[in-house]
Amino acid sequence: MSSGAWTVVAVAGVTAAYALGSRRLSTTPVTSAIVFTGCGILIGPAVLDIVGIEHDSAPLTALLEAALTLVLFTDAMTVRRRDLATGGFLPGRLLGIGLLLSIAAGWLLAWPLLPGLTAWELALVGVILAPTDAALGKSAMSDPQVPALVRAGLNVESGLNDGMVLPFFVVFLAAIPGTSYAHEGVAGTFWRSLLLSSALGLLVGGCGGRLLQAARARGWVAPEWRQVLVLAVAAGSYELAVITDGSGFIAAWVAGFAFGYALRRFPVATGTEPRSGDDTSEFAENLAGLLASVSLMLFGAVLLGPTLQHLTWKIVLYAVLSLTVVRMLPVAVSLLGSGLRPPTVAYIGWFGPRGLASVVLALLVVEEHVPGTQEIGRVVAATVALSVLLHGVSAVALAERYGAWFRRAGAAAGRELREGAVAPESPALSAGPRATR
C-alpha cells in the first residue's frame, strides 16, 4: 500500500474515533485540537512515520490551503458591519490597536531570542503568530456564563484578524530577497496581492451572493445546492487571485464579506421558498471545521513532531512570551479607558489562541524558500502546540471561574458592569462547527 493510502487510512481512523466520542469529550478539558494534534505526532515521522512532508507535501499543502480559504470565507461571511461596533468599542480596539501592537511586540521580542533571523524574517514571526483561532478556545468564547459583550468581541476578533494580517504578511515577504513576492517588488505586491485580489474578491463574492438571492427569489435553487454554491464562490475567488499572481487568501476573505453583505442586502421575501432559518453557509462551515481538525493532525505529524526533537530554550521562551506578553500586554493597552475590570481584560488577553492561520502562513514561508524557514517553522510549531494545550485545557475552567466573578462583581456593585452591556446577536456568536470541541 502506498504512503498516500496509509495517510488517508490514518486520518480517517483518527477522525472516526474522535467523532464516536465527541459528545463525551465535550464535557472534559480534552479538546478536538488536543486529540488531533496529539494523534498527528503519533502518525508522523517522530513515531510511526505514516505521514511525512517529503512524500505527502503536495496534498498536505492543498488541504491546509483549502482549510484556511474556507475558514477565511465563512468567518468573513458572518461578520456584519454592526459587529465591529459591538458594545461600542471592543472589536474595534482589539483589531485596530491590539492586533498592530501584537505584531510589533512579536517582532521586537523575537529580536534577542531568535538571533539567526533577519529583521524581515523576525517581522514574519510577529505576523504569523498574531492572528487568533476561536476553535482552540471555544468554551471561552461561547460559554453563556461569559458576558455576551466579551463573547462577541472575542468571536469577531478571531473571525477578522487572520484576514487582517495577510497584507502585512505579503508585504514582509516582498522585502525578503528570493521570494516570489520580492520578484514582484513592493509596488507589484501591493497592486496584485492587495488591490487586484481584493477587487476580484469583491466581484466574485458580490456577484455570487446577488445571483444566489435572485435565484432563491424565483425558486430556482434547491437548498442543498445553495450550500454548495458557497464552496464554489470561495474556491473561485481564491483561484482567480492565484492565476493572476495575487493572494488567494485575501481574495477569499474579501469575497466572504461581499457574499455575506449581498445575502443581507437582498433578502428573499418570506414564503418564496420553504426554509426554517437561513442555513446557506452550514455545509461550508462544517467542511471548514473538518478540514481545520485534519489540518491540526497533519500539523502535529509534519511540523510539530520533528520540532519536538530540536527544541531550544529560546524557542520555548518565545512561545511562552507569544501567548502571554505579546498577546496580553497589547490587549491591556488597547482596552485602557474602556471601563472594563482587570479580570475581564486578563480573560480577553489570555484567550488569544493560535491555530490554523499561523500553521498555513508558516507553510507558505516554507514554499517561498525563506532562508530562516526552519527556525520560523519551529517557533510557530512550538507556539501553536503550547496554545493547543494550554488554551484547550483552561477554557472550560476559566470560563466558569470568570462567569462566577462577573455575577459576584455585578451583585456587589449594585449596578450593571460595563461588561454587561448588550451585544447584538450575530452569527459570529453561535458555536459554529469550526469551534466544536
ZADOMI-474633 format. One record per residue (C-alpha): residue in three letters; z, x negated, y. Coordinates in pm, 1 decimal, padded with zeros to 6 digits. Layout:
+------+----------+----------+----------+
| rest |       up |     east |    north |
+------+----------+----------+----------+
|  ALA |        Z |        X |        Y |
...
+------+----------+----------+----------+
// end
This chain:
+------+----------+----------+----------+
| rest |       up |     east |    north |
+------+----------+----------+----------+
|  MET |  00000.0 |  00000.0 |  00000.0 |
|  SER | -00092.5 | -00133.6 |  00344.4 |
|  SER |  00167.4 | -00227.4 |  00603.0 |
|  GLY |  00046.2 |  00056.4 |  00823.6 |
|  ALA |  00108.8 |  00308.3 |  00545.7 |
|  TRP |  00461.3 |  00175.1 |  00491.0 |
|  THR |  00522.6 |  00207.9 |  00865.2 |
|  VAL |  00424.1 |  00575.6 |  00855.0 |
|  VAL |  00643.8 |  00635.0 |  00548.9 |
|  ALA |  00942.6 |  00467.3 |  00716.3 |
|  VAL |  00900.3 |  00656.6 |  01043.3 |
|  ALA |  00851.5 |  00988.7 |  00862.4 |
|  GLY |  01153.5 |  00929.1 |  00641.5 |
|  VAL |  01389.2 |  00849.2 |  00927.6 |
|  THR |  01259.1 |  01142.3 |  01134.4 |
|  ALA |  01303.1 |  01385.7 |  00844.1 |
|  ALA |  01652.6 |  01258.9 |  00766.6 |
|  TYR |  01765.9 |  01298.8 |  01125.5 |
|  ALA |  01608.3 |  01644.0 |  01152.2 |
|  LEU |  01805.0 |  01763.9 |  00848.9 |
|  GLY |  02136.6 |  01657.1 |  01001.5 |
|  SER |  02057.5 |  01700.9 |  01371.2 |
|  ARG |  02282.7 |  02000.5 |  01432.3 |
|  ARG |  02577.8 |  01838.8 |  01260.5 |
|  LEU |  02534.2 |  01515.1 |  01456.4 |
|  SER |  02504.0 |  01703.0 |  01786.2 |
|  THR |  02881.6 |  01752.4 |  01790.1 |
|  THR |  02953.0 |  01381.2 |  01743.8 |
|  PRO |  02907.1 |  01071.2 |  01961.1 |
|  VAL |  02620.0 |  00965.1 |  01733.4 |
|  THR |  02308.3 |  01049.8 |  01935.1 |
|  SER |  01948.6 |  01060.1 |  01818.5 |
|  ALA |  01881.8 |  00746.5 |  02023.6 |
|  ILE |  02152.9 |  00556.1 |  01833.9 |
|  VAL |  02019.4 |  00673.6 |  01497.5 |
|  PHE |  01654.4 |  00595.6 |  01567.9 |
|  THR |  01723.5 |  00260.4 |  01732.0 |
|  GLY |  01957.0 |  00154.1 |  01452.5 |
|  CYS |  01706.8 |  00255.2 |  01184.8 |
|  GLY |  01441.4 |  00066.6 |  01378.7 |
|  ILE |  01639.8 | -00255.9 |  01343.7 |
|  LEU |  01670.6 | -00184.6 |  00970.8 |
|  ILE |  01295.8 | -00140.6 |  00909.8 |
|  GLY |  01191.7 | -00422.2 |  01143.9 |
|  PRO |  01131.9 | -00794.3 |  01080.6 |
|  ALA |  01503.2 | -00872.5 |  01117.9 |
|  VAL |  01590.8 | -00685.4 |  00794.0 |
|  LEU |  01331.0 | -00509.1 |  00574.9 |
|  ASP |  01021.5 | -00624.7 |  00764.6 |
|  ILE |  00834.5 | -00296.8 |  00712.6 |
|  VAL |  00723.5 | -00274.2 |  01076.5 |
|  GLY |  00610.0 | -00573.1 |  01279.6 |
|  ILE |  00434.6 | -00625.6 |  01610.1 |
|  GLU |  00192.1 | -00873.1 |  01455.0 |
|  HIS |  00021.7 | -00627.0 |  01220.0 |
|  ASP |  00100.9 | -00297.1 |  01396.4 |
|  SER |  00053.1 | -00385.5 |  01763.3 |
|  ALA | -00239.4 | -00150.5 |  01841.2 |
|  PRO | -00091.3 |  00172.3 |  01700.1 |
|  LEU |  00254.2 |  00086.2 |  01836.0 |
|  THR |  00114.0 |  00035.3 |  02183.3 |
|  ALA | -00082.9 |  00360.2 |  02166.1 |
|  LEU |  00222.0 |  00558.1 |  02054.0 |
|  LEU |  00451.4 |  00414.7 |  02321.4 |
|  GLU |  00196.0 |  00476.0 |  02595.9 |
|  ALA |  00132.7 |  00831.9 |  02473.1 |
|  ALA |  00506.7 |  00899.6 |  02473.7 |
|  LEU |  00556.1 |  00778.4 |  02830.2 |
|  THR |  00244.3 |  00962.4 |  02950.8 |
|  LEU |  00375.2 |  01293.3 |  02817.8 |
|  VAL |  00726.3 |  01230.4 |  02947.6 |
|  LEU |  00595.7 |  01147.6 |  03295.5 |
|  PHE |  00368.2 |  01452.7 |  03298.4 |
|  THR |  00619.5 |  01707.4 |  03169.0 |
|  ASP |  00904.8 |  01573.7 |  03383.7 |
|  ALA |  00692.6 |  01595.1 |  03698.8 |
|  MET |  00557.0 |  01934.5 |  03597.3 |
|  THR |  00901.2 |  02096.7 |  03600.5 |
|  VAL |  01022.0 |  01948.4 |  03931.6 |
|  ARG |  00987.4 |  02171.5 |  04233.7 |
|  ARG |  00999.7 |  02074.1 |  04598.6 |
|  ARG |  01331.1 |  02250.9 |  04647.9 |
|  ASP |  01481.8 |  02045.8 |  04362.5 |
|  LEU |  01461.9 |  01740.5 |  04587.5 |
|  ALA |  01699.8 |  01911.9 |  04826.3 |
|  THR |  01937.4 |  02049.3 |  04563.8 |
|  GLY |  02276.6 |  02071.0 |  04729.7 |
|  GLY |  02115.2 |  01934.4 |  05044.9 |
|  PHE |  02135.6 |  01564.9 |  04960.1 |
|  LEU |  02194.4 |  01437.0 |  04605.6 |
|  PRO |  01843.4 |  01378.8 |  04457.4 |
|  GLY |  01709.9 |  01254.3 |  04789.3 |
|  ARG |  01989.1 |  00998.9 |  04824.8 |
|  LEU |  01968.5 |  00879.7 |  04464.7 |
|  LEU |  01590.5 |  00839.3 |  04478.8 |
|  GLY |  01537.0 |  00740.3 |  04840.6 |
|  ILE |  01827.9 |  00497.0 |  04873.0 |
|  GLY |  01986.0 |  00432.2 |  04533.7 |
|  LEU |  01662.3 |  00353.1 |  04348.4 |
|  LEU |  01543.1 |  00099.3 |  04606.1 |
|  LEU |  01883.7 | -00067.9 |  04615.8 |
|  SER |  01891.5 | -00081.9 |  04234.3 |
|  ILE |  01556.8 | -00261.4 |  04225.8 |
|  ALA |  01676.7 | -00508.8 |  04487.7 |
|  ALA |  02012.8 | -00562.7 |  04315.2 |
|  GLY |  01847.8 | -00614.6 |  03978.3 |
|  TRP |  01612.2 | -00869.3 |  04134.0 |
|  LEU |  01887.6 | -01064.2 |  04309.1 |
|  LEU |  02133.5 | -01070.3 |  04017.4 |
|  ALA |  01858.8 | -01190.1 |  03783.9 |
|  TRP |  01805.8 | -01498.4 |  04001.4 |
|  PRO |  02111.3 | -01702.6 |  03886.0 |
|  LEU |  02118.9 | -01563.1 |  03529.4 |
|  LEU |  01750.7 | -01595.5 |  03436.4 |
|  PRO |  01650.9 | -01929.1 |  03593.1 |
|  GLY |  01339.6 | -01971.3 |  03377.3 |
|  LEU |  01156.5 | -01685.4 |  03551.3 |
|  THR |  00960.4 | -01696.1 |  03874.9 |
|  ALA |  01051.9 | -01483.8 |  04175.3 |
|  TRP |  00793.7 | -01216.8 |  04091.4 |
|  GLU |  00893.8 | -01211.7 |  03725.3 |
|  LEU |  01254.1 | -01159.4 |  03835.6 |
|  ALA |  01130.3 | -00872.9 |  04052.2 |
|  LEU |  00965.8 | -00720.5 |  03745.8 |
|  VAL |  01300.2 | -00729.6 |  03564.0 |
|  GLY |  01458.3 | -00536.8 |  03851.5 |
|  VAL |  01180.6 | -00275.6 |  03848.8 |
|  ILE |  01162.2 | -00233.3 |  03471.7 |
|  LEU |  01535.8 | -00169.0 |  03442.8 |
|  ALA |  01564.7 |  00061.4 |  03744.9 |
|  PRO |  01447.7 |  00397.7 |  03600.6 |
|  THR |  01694.5 |  00612.2 |  03407.9 |
|  ASP |  01641.3 |  00824.9 |  03098.2 |
|  ALA |  01803.7 |  01167.3 |  03068.0 |
|  ALA |  01762.0 |  01165.9 |  02689.9 |
|  LEU |  02027.9 |  00897.1 |  02644.2 |
|  GLY |  02294.1 |  01088.7 |  02836.1 |
|  LYS |  02204.4 |  01446.4 |  02751.3 |
|  SER |  02562.6 |  01572.3 |  02730.8 |
|  ALA |  02646.5 |  01416.7 |  03066.4 |
|  MET |  02351.8 |  01592.0 |  03229.8 |
|  SER |  02366.6 |  01931.8 |  03060.8 |
|  ASP |  02732.6 |  01999.8 |  02977.2 |
|  PRO |  02829.9 |  02323.6 |  03159.4 |
|  GLN |  03172.1 |  02173.3 |  03235.4 |
|  VAL |  02996.6 |  01933.9 |  03474.9 |
|  PRO |  02923.9 |  02092.5 |  03817.1 |
|  ALA |  02568.9 |  02223.2 |  03849.7 |
|  LEU |  02513.5 |  02007.8 |  04157.5 |
|  VAL |  02580.7 |  01688.7 |  03959.9 |
|  ARG |  02375.1 |  01800.3 |  03660.1 |
|  ALA |  02084.2 |  01892.7 |  03882.9 |
|  GLY |  02098.3 |  01566.0 |  04074.1 |
|  LEU |  02101.4 |  01351.4 |  03759.4 |
|  ASN |  01821.9 |  01553.0 |  03596.5 |
|  VAL |  01593.1 |  01543.1 |  03898.7 |
|  GLU |  01662.7 |  01173.2 |  03948.8 |
|  SER |  01579.4 |  01082.7 |  03588.4 |
|  GLY |  01271.6 |  01304.0 |  03599.6 |
|  LEU |  01124.5 |  01127.8 |  03901.5 |
|  ASN |  01245.7 |  00768.9 |  03916.4 |
|  ASP |  01033.9 |  00647.9 |  03624.5 |
|  GLY |  00723.0 |  00754.1 |  03814.0 |
|  MET |  00850.1 |  00621.1 |  04146.3 |
|  VAL |  00891.8 |  00265.7 |  04013.9 |
|  LEU |  00528.6 |  00245.5 |  03896.1 |
|  PRO |  00383.0 |  00145.0 |  04236.5 |
|  PHE |  00636.3 | -00139.1 |  04261.1 |
|  PHE |  00555.2 | -00243.0 |  03905.4 |
|  VAL |  00179.0 | -00274.8 |  03956.9 |
|  VAL |  00215.5 | -00448.2 |  04294.0 |
|  PHE |  00455.6 | -00707.4 |  04148.4 |
|  LEU |  00217.3 | -00763.3 |  03857.1 |
|  ALA | -00061.5 | -00820.1 |  04108.3 |
|  ALA |  00144.2 | -01102.6 |  04261.2 |
|  ILE |  00166.3 | -01289.0 |  03927.3 |
|  PRO | -00132.7 | -01518.6 |  03860.5 |
|  GLY | -00328.2 | -01449.3 |  03542.2 |
|  THR | -00263.6 | -01075.7 |  03509.3 |
|  SER | -00541.9 | -00820.0 |  03528.8 |
|  TYR | -00385.8 | -00682.6 |  03846.0 |
|  ALA | -00391.4 | -01030.3 |  04001.3 |
|  HIS | -00767.4 | -01043.6 |  03945.9 |
|  GLU | -00797.7 | -00724.1 |  04147.4 |
|  GLY | -00571.4 | -00863.4 |  04418.3 |
|  VAL | -00303.8 | -00669.7 |  04601.8 |
|  ALA | -00564.5 | -00474.9 |  04800.8 |
|  GLY | -00763.3 | -00385.6 |  04490.2 |
|  THR | -00448.7 | -00288.2 |  04303.9 |
|  PHE | -00338.0 | -00068.6 |  04591.1 |
|  TRP | -00677.7 |  00101.7 |  04600.3 |
|  ARG | -00733.8 |  00154.5 |  04227.0 |
|  SER | -00383.2 |  00188.6 |  04083.4 |
|  LEU | -00220.0 |  00377.3 |  04367.2 |
|  LEU | -00476.6 |  00565.3 |  04576.0 |
|  LEU | -00755.8 |  00629.8 |  04325.6 |
|  SER | -00522.7 |  00703.0 |  04033.5 |
|  SER | -00316.8 |  00941.4 |  04246.7 |
|  ALA | -00631.9 |  01118.8 |  04364.9 |
|  LEU | -00755.7 |  01158.2 |  04007.9 |
|  GLY | -00416.5 |  01291.2 |  03902.6 |
|  LEU | -00416.3 |  01546.7 |  04182.7 |
|  LEU | -00769.6 |  01656.7 |  04097.5 |
|  VAL | -00722.8 |  01688.0 |  03720.9 |
|  GLY | -00374.2 |  01838.8 |  03738.8 |
|  GLY | -00450.6 |  02078.9 |  04021.6 |
|  CYS | -00778.9 |  02199.8 |  03873.6 |
|  GLY | -00627.3 |  02225.3 |  03525.9 |
|  GLY | -00338.5 |  02439.6 |  03647.7 |
|  ARG | -00560.0 |  02661.3 |  03864.1 |
|  LEU | -00810.7 |  02717.3 |  03582.6 |
|  LEU | -00530.4 |  02798.6 |  03339.3 |
|  GLN | -00385.6 |  03063.8 |  03567.9 |
|  ALA | -00729.6 |  03213.0 |  03629.4 |
|  ALA | -00792.6 |  03231.7 |  03253.6 |
|  ARG | -00449.9 |  03383.9 |  03193.3 |
|  ALA | -00505.9 |  03649.0 |  03459.1 |
|  ARG | -00824.1 |  03756.9 |  03277.8 |
|  GLY | -00664.1 |  03745.8 |  02934.6 |
|  TRP | -00897.5 |  03471.3 |  02812.4 |
|  VAL | -00646.5 |  03216.7 |  02684.0 |
|  ALA | -00428.9 |  03251.0 |  02374.7 |
|  PRO | -00061.5 |  03145.3 |  02409.6 |
|  GLU | -00092.5 |  02855.4 |  02163.7 |
|  TRP | -00398.5 |  02714.9 |  02341.6 |
|  ARG | -00225.5 |  02749.2 |  02675.5 |
|  GLN |  00027.3 |  02499.1 |  02547.6 |
|  VAL | -00242.0 |  02271.8 |  02406.9 |
|  LEU | -00409.9 |  02262.5 |  02748.2 |
|  VAL | -00107.5 |  02078.0 |  02886.8 |
|  LEU | -00178.2 |  01790.8 |  02646.1 |
|  ALA | -00544.5 |  01787.2 |  02743.0 |
|  VAL | -00467.1 |  01767.8 |  03115.1 |
|  ALA | -00211.1 |  01489.4 |  03065.1 |
|  ALA | -00445.6 |  01287.2 |  02842.3 |
|  GLY | -00746.2 |  01347.6 |  03066.8 |
|  SER | -00570.4 |  01231.5 |  03381.9 |
|  TYR | -00441.8 |  00920.2 |  03204.4 |
|  GLU | -00776.8 |  00819.9 |  03057.2 |
|  LEU | -00974.5 |  00884.0 |  03375.0 |
|  ALA | -00749.0 |  00641.9 |  03559.3 |
|  VAL | -00776.0 |  00384.4 |  03279.4 |
|  ILE | -01158.3 |  00386.8 |  03272.7 |
|  THR | -01162.3 |  00336.1 |  03649.5 |
|  ASP | -00929.4 |  00034.2 |  03609.4 |
|  GLY | -00640.0 |  00221.1 |  03765.8 |
|  SER | -00293.5 |  00318.2 |  03641.9 |
|  GLY | -00296.7 |  00591.3 |  03378.1 |
|  PHE |  00077.5 |  00643.4 |  03413.0 |
|  ILE |  00059.2 |  00702.9 |  03787.9 |
|  ALA | -00229.4 |  00945.5 |  03735.7 |
|  ALA | -00038.8 |  01136.7 |  03466.0 |
|  TRP |  00274.8 |  01155.3 |  03681.3 |
|  VAL |  00086.8 |  01289.1 |  03982.8 |
|  ALA | -00112.9 |  01526.1 |  03759.5 |
|  GLY |  00213.7 |  01673.0 |  03633.4 |
|  PHE |  00321.0 |  01756.8 |  03989.0 |
|  ALA | -00017.2 |  01911.4 |  04068.7 |
|  PHE | -00032.9 |  02107.9 |  03743.1 |
|  GLY |  00318.2 |  02249.6 |  03785.2 |
|  TYR |  00252.9 |  02334.7 |  04150.2 |
|  ALA | -00066.4 |  02520.5 |  04057.8 |
|  LEU |  00118.9 |  02725.5 |  03795.6 |
|  ARG |  00375.6 |  02830.5 |  04054.8 |
|  ARG |  00127.7 |  02870.0 |  04341.7 |
|  PHE | -00097.3 |  03106.1 |  04145.9 |
|  PRO |  00137.7 |  03315.4 |  03929.7 |
|  VAL | -00006.0 |  03553.6 |  03673.3 |
|  ALA |  00054.6 |  03920.1 |  03752.3 |
|  THR |  00310.6 |  04090.9 |  03530.5 |
|  GLY |  00150.2 |  04282.7 |  03247.2 |
|  THR | -00172.7 |  04083.8 |  03234.8 |
|  GLU | -00059.3 |  03907.6 |  02916.9 |
|  PRO |  00220.9 |  03959.2 |  02665.0 |
|  ARG |  00488.8 |  03698.5 |  02714.8 |
|  SER |  00865.5 |  03655.8 |  02721.6 |
|  GLY |  00906.6 |  03376.2 |  02969.7 |
|  ASP |  00660.2 |  03100.2 |  03053.1 |
|  ASP |  00651.1 |  02856.6 |  02763.6 |
|  THR |  00339.0 |  02670.4 |  02878.3 |
|  SER |  00497.4 |  02324.8 |  02858.0 |
|  GLU |  00712.7 |  02387.6 |  02548.7 |
|  PHE |  00482.1 |  02222.6 |  02294.7 |
|  ALA |  00417.2 |  01920.9 |  02518.8 |
|  GLU |  00790.0 |  01875.9 |  02578.4 |
|  ASN |  00865.2 |  01899.2 |  02205.3 |
|  LEU |  00593.5 |  01646.6 |  02126.8 |
|  ALA |  00716.3 |  01417.4 |  02405.4 |
|  GLY |  01065.4 |  01436.8 |  02256.5 |
|  LEU |  00941.7 |  01345.1 |  01911.1 |
|  LEU |  00729.4 |  01057.0 |  02038.5 |
|  ALA |  01018.3 |  00929.5 |  02251.4 |
|  SER |  01251.3 |  00924.4 |  01949.0 |
|  VAL |  00993.6 |  00746.6 |  01733.0 |
|  SER |  00934.5 |  00502.9 |  02019.0 |
|  LEU |  01303.4 |  00411.1 |  02019.4 |
|  MET |  01283.9 |  00341.1 |  01647.5 |
|  LEU |  00983.6 |  00113.9 |  01697.6 |
|  PHE |  01165.1 | -00047.1 |  01989.3 |
|  GLY |  01452.6 | -00129.0 |  01754.8 |
|  ALA |  01210.8 | -00271.2 |  01499.8 |
|  VAL |  00974.1 | -00487.8 |  01702.0 |
|  LEU |  01176.0 | -00578.4 |  02011.2 |
|  LEU |  01549.2 | -00534.4 |  01961.6 |
|  GLY |  01578.5 | -00674.7 |  01608.0 |
|  PRO |  01420.3 | -01012.4 |  01692.0 |
|  THR |  01609.3 | -01020.9 |  02023.8 |
|  LEU |  01946.2 | -00996.6 |  01848.8 |
|  GLN |  01868.8 | -01327.6 |  01682.1 |
|  HIS |  01811.0 | -01503.8 |  02014.2 |
|  LEU |  02075.4 | -01359.1 |  02245.3 |
|  THR |  02240.0 | -01581.2 |  02505.1 |
|  TRP |  02547.8 | -01514.7 |  02711.3 |
|  LYS |  02333.7 | -01495.4 |  03023.6 |
|  ILE |  02116.4 | -01218.9 |  02879.0 |
|  VAL |  02421.0 | -01022.2 |  02762.7 |
|  LEU |  02591.0 | -01064.8 |  03100.6 |
|  TYR |  02281.4 | -00947.1 |  03285.1 |
|  ALA |  02258.1 | -00642.1 |  03057.1 |
|  VAL |  02620.6 | -00553.6 |  03135.9 |
|  LEU |  02567.3 | -00604.4 |  03508.8 |
|  SER |  02248.4 | -00397.2 |  03497.3 |
|  LEU |  02437.4 | -00098.4 |  03358.5 |
|  THR |  02729.8 | -00138.4 |  03596.4 |
|  VAL |  02687.9 | -00327.9 |  03923.2 |
|  VAL |  02309.3 | -00285.6 |  03953.3 |
|  ARG |  02340.0 |  00087.8 |  03899.4 |
|  MET |  02683.6 |  00189.3 |  04022.3 |
|  LEU |  02701.0 | -00004.6 |  04347.6 |
|  PRO |  02368.4 |  00131.8 |  04484.7 |
|  VAL |  02475.1 |  00483.1 |  04384.2 |
|  ALA |  02804.8 |  00439.8 |  04568.6 |
|  VAL |  02623.8 |  00313.0 |  04880.2 |
|  SER |  02367.7 |  00595.1 |  04867.7 |
|  LEU |  02644.8 |  00858.0 |  04849.4 |
|  LEU |  02852.3 |  00727.5 |  05140.2 |
|  GLY |  02936.4 |  01015.9 |  05371.8 |
|  SER |  02824.5 |  01275.4 |  05118.1 |
|  GLY |  03168.8 |  01428.1 |  05075.8 |
|  LEU |  03173.2 |  01366.2 |  04700.4 |
|  ARG |  03501.6 |  01246.8 |  04549.3 |
|  PRO |  03528.3 |  00897.9 |  04389.4 |
|  PRO |  03536.9 |  01035.5 |  04029.7 |
|  THR |  03206.2 |  01212.2 |  04095.2 |
|  VAL |  03047.2 |  00900.9 |  04243.4 |
|  ALA |  03166.6 |  00698.1 |  03944.5 |
|  TYR |  03037.0 |  00960.0 |  03699.8 |
|  ILE |  02692.8 |  00968.6 |  03860.5 |
|  GLY |  02685.5 |  00590.5 |  03879.9 |
|  TRP |  02777.4 |  00538.3 |  03515.7 |
|  PHE |  02521.5 |  00781.5 |  03377.9 |
|  GLY |  02213.4 |  00584.1 |  03464.3 |
|  PRO |  02096.1 |  00513.7 |  03106.6 |
|  ARG |  01787.1 |  00300.2 |  03043.9 |
|  GLY |  01533.2 |  00407.9 |  02786.5 |
|  LEU |  01167.8 |  00479.2 |  02718.9 |
|  ALA |  01022.7 |  00387.5 |  03059.0 |
|  SER |  01186.6 |  00043.7 |  03050.5 |
|  VAL |  01057.7 | -00021.4 |  02697.9 |
|  VAL |  00698.7 |  00075.3 |  02780.0 |
|  LEU |  00692.1 | -00121.1 |  03106.3 |
|  ALA |  00818.6 | -00425.6 |  02916.2 |
|  LEU |  00536.5 | -00373.4 |  02665.4 |
|  LEU |  00283.6 | -00366.8 |  02949.3 |
|  VAL |  00420.3 | -00701.8 |  03065.7 |
|  VAL |  00351.2 | -00835.5 |  02716.0 |
|  GLU | -00005.4 | -00703.7 |  02731.9 |
|  GLU | -00057.1 | -00873.6 |  03067.7 |
|  HIS |  00046.4 | -01211.5 |  02920.8 |
|  VAL |  00301.1 | -01276.7 |  03193.8 |
|  PRO |  00439.3 | -01632.2 |  03144.6 |
|  GLY |  00801.1 | -01512.1 |  03121.3 |
|  THR |  00720.8 | -01233.3 |  02875.7 |
|  GLN |  00961.7 | -01347.7 |  02605.9 |
|  GLU |  01262.0 | -01372.1 |  02836.9 |
|  ILE |  01179.6 | -01042.3 |  03009.5 |
|  GLY |  01145.1 | -00869.5 |  02672.8 |
|  ARG |  01482.3 | -00995.9 |  02554.4 |
|  VAL |  01659.2 | -00888.3 |  02872.5 |
|  VAL |  01506.0 | -00540.8 |  02856.2 |
|  ALA |  01583.6 | -00507.7 |  02484.3 |
|  ALA |  01947.7 | -00608.3 |  02530.5 |
|  THR |  01995.3 | -00374.7 |  02827.7 |
|  VAL |  01832.7 | -00071.2 |  02666.2 |
|  ALA |  02023.1 | -00130.1 |  02339.9 |
|  LEU |  02354.7 | -00156.0 |  02522.8 |
|  SER |  02268.5 |  00160.1 |  02715.5 |
|  VAL |  02175.6 |  00350.0 |  02398.7 |
|  LEU |  02513.4 |  00261.8 |  02250.5 |
|  LEU |  02747.7 |  00292.6 |  02550.0 |
|  HIS |  02593.1 |  00592.2 |  02724.3 |
|  GLY |  02541.0 |  00774.3 |  02397.4 |
|  VAL |  02896.0 |  00725.2 |  02271.8 |
|  SER |  03059.2 |  00802.5 |  02607.3 |
|  ALA |  02852.7 |  01105.8 |  02710.8 |
|  VAL |  03048.6 |  01382.5 |  02537.6 |
|  ALA |  03395.7 |  01244.6 |  02609.1 |
|  LEU |  03329.9 |  01162.4 |  02974.6 |
|  ALA |  03159.7 |  01495.4 |  03040.7 |
|  GLU |  03468.3 |  01675.1 |  02908.5 |
|  ARG |  03704.7 |  01449.0 |  03099.7 |
|  TYR |  03510.1 |  01480.3 |  03425.3 |
|  GLY |  03482.5 |  01857.4 |  03385.2 |
|  ALA |  03859.1 |  01880.7 |  03340.1 |
|  TRP |  03915.5 |  01668.5 |  03651.8 |
|  PHE |  03681.1 |  01891.0 |  03853.2 |
|  ARG |  03872.9 |  02204.1 |  03756.7 |
|  ARG |  04210.4 |  02047.0 |  03835.7 |
|  ALA |  04092.6 |  01899.6 |  04166.6 |
|  GLY |  03945.7 |  02230.3 |  04279.1 |
|  ALA |  04264.7 |  02417.8 |  04194.2 |
|  ALA |  04483.0 |  02159.0 |  04368.7 |
|  ALA |  04270.5 |  02158.2 |  04683.1 |
|  GLY |  04276.8 |  02536.8 |  04707.9 |
|  ARG |  03912.3 |  02538.5 |  04810.5 |
|  GLU |  03572.2 |  02466.2 |  04663.6 |
|  LEU |  03488.6 |  02098.4 |  04642.6 |
|  ARG |  03163.3 |  01952.9 |  04766.0 |
|  GLU |  03071.4 |  01903.4 |  04401.0 |
|  GLY |  03090.3 |  02280.0 |  04350.8 |
|  ALA |  02804.6 |  02358.4 |  04588.1 |
|  VAL |  02550.0 |  02598.8 |  04444.4 |
|  ALA |  02243.8 |  02433.7 |  04294.2 |
|  PRO |  01923.2 |  02635.2 |  04244.0 |
|  GLU |  01829.6 |  02699.8 |  03883.9 |
|  SER |  01548.4 |  02472.9 |  03776.4 |
|  PRO |  01363.6 |  02396.4 |  03453.2 |
|  ALA |  01489.7 |  02041.4 |  03500.4 |
|  LEU |  01841.5 |  02168.2 |  03438.7 |
|  SER |  01767.7 |  02304.2 |  03095.9 |
|  ALA |  01846.3 |  02094.9 |  02793.4 |
|  GLY |  01485.1 |  02023.7 |  02708.7 |
|  PRO |  01359.1 |  01882.1 |  02381.3 |
|  ARG |  01342.8 |  01528.2 |  02512.7 |
|  ALA |  01712.4 |  01543.2 |  02586.6 |
|  THR |  01815.1 |  01659.6 |  02241.9 |
|  ARG |  02090.9 |  01466.6 |  02074.0 |
+------+----------+----------+----------+
// end
